[in-house]
Amino acid sequence: MNPLERYRTIIPDWEGFRETILRRDPPTIRVRTGRISAEVLRDRLQAQGFVLSEVEGLPEFLRVIDGPHAVADTLENWLGLFYIQQASTGVAAPLLAPRPGERVLDLCAAPGGKTTHIADLMQDQGCIVAVDRNENRIRALLGNMYRTVHPNVLVVAGDGTSLPDGALFDRVLVDAPCSAEGTLRRKGGKLRGQTAKFRKQVPRRQEALLRRAIALTRPGGTILYSTCTFAPEENEAVVDRVLKDCPVTLDPITMDAPHAPGLTSFEDQQFDESLAGACRIYPHHFDSGGLFLARLRRLGLDEGAELPGWSPVPPAFPDGRTDPADAAKMIEAGFSRLESLFGIGADVRGDFGWIVRGEDLWAHRCGSWPLGSWGESDRWRVVSVGLRAMVPDYRNRPRPTNDLFRLLEEAIRPILVSLSMDQWAKLLDGEDVAVPGVESGFVPLGLQGHVAGRGLVRGETVRHEIPKVQARWLAKILALGA
């Protein structure tokens, strides 16, 4: 018997569901709204031959109907002007409803689709603590965060269930690991096999993560629990157990986008009646994947009160290896280089916080962080805070990174050394490209009006300093556009 048959009685339009899961879902992209408008991005992609449509209820998303090649292989993706993301998952961040300046926790953050969406909604102001225990997935999270240029994310490696006490958050997202039935369209409509041990263990872990999220949310704060599976055992049943003994109430979800209500019963199980206010998204709703969402409100009211456990981000990383006096000197040296080489003055620098870690200078917009109240533990570690901005050059002088140039794109656009696509193709092929009149030294290199990366000018010729993997990707994109 097809294991999906157990859901026949709970899925509206069963035939539509069955027909949809046999087709591969079309790619959808989320506009990086802090860097480009949906209208401008749409025009740019359509000019390249892509056929796009809107996604009902998701104004920041575009569905890719057709195109000359994969939308991933576009300059706009390489520049971080959009994020390839399933449409169904695009409802999560707006339902969490983060606001600029808030403190938000993402307990299962990698590879970063929902994290970067939250950062967009926060306008890169406030602090997102993005936690994941899988090192490979953390690398993907970092790559996506740096590419889309989000400076207000503190990335932590560790198990979300062991995150320390001490700091409370305004909002917490628990995008819990699950049986992933909602992704079956990527597998030809077939579910992956599940052992009895897995089916028993995964709801326990989901519940443990949700309980930890509740404990770390301020009174009056919001917790959003989500999975990409249809199984009530991993969805309503988990939330039902938490509602019985945790200081939360279910906050009903209402939205214009297509969806189905949560379940109050399934087979021989009965759930809290309030779970009708949860949300189920099936593949035929968005021509996308499946998703379950339940929004909880922590009982109590302290809206506007100062959150405990938060303190300003210091200029020296508190690892015992970064001397505060040395850090202050490194920051001043970095500021001096930014002003003398690129005209970046205090008015621009003041938009960010700056912290030294080891030999590197980082730029961020976190404002405050919870590390001062967390103490020390071998169960978690900080991976990054914001974006790595400057690193030592061969003479131990602060050298700006590609990420910093992208972060300061608006400020450095007047001094951008813009190259044509043909010049970039030559540059990536190892040929010299003349830049007459440009002084020797590090320069920001541009492509189609955006910062593409750092370059080094010597004798009126330039070479790029873009990491090899990124350079190979850009070379492929340029070849497709030729």
Secondary structure, DSSP 8 states (H G I E B T S, - for coil): --GGGGGTTTSSSHHHHHHHHTS----EEEE-TTTS-HHHHHHHHHHTT-EEEEETTEEEEEEEEE-SS-GGGSHHHHTTSEEE--GGGGGHHHHH---TT-EEEETT-TT-HHHHHHHHHTTT-SEEEEEES-HHHHHHHHHHHHHHT--SEEEEEE-GGG--SS--EEEEEEE-----GGGGGGGTT------HHHHHHHHHHHHHHHHHHHHTEEEEEEEEEEES---GGGTHHHHHHHHHHSSEEE-----SS--EE--SEETTEE--GGGGGSEEE-HHHHTS--EEEEEEEESS--TTS--TT-EE--SB-TTTTS-HHHHHHHHHHHHHHHHHHH---HHHHTTSEEEEETTEEEEE---EESHHHH---TTEEEEEESEEEEEE-TTS-EEE-HHHHHHTHHHHGGG-EE--HHHHHHHHTT--EE-TT--SEEEEEEETTEEEEEEEEETTEEEE---HHHHHHHHHHHHHH-
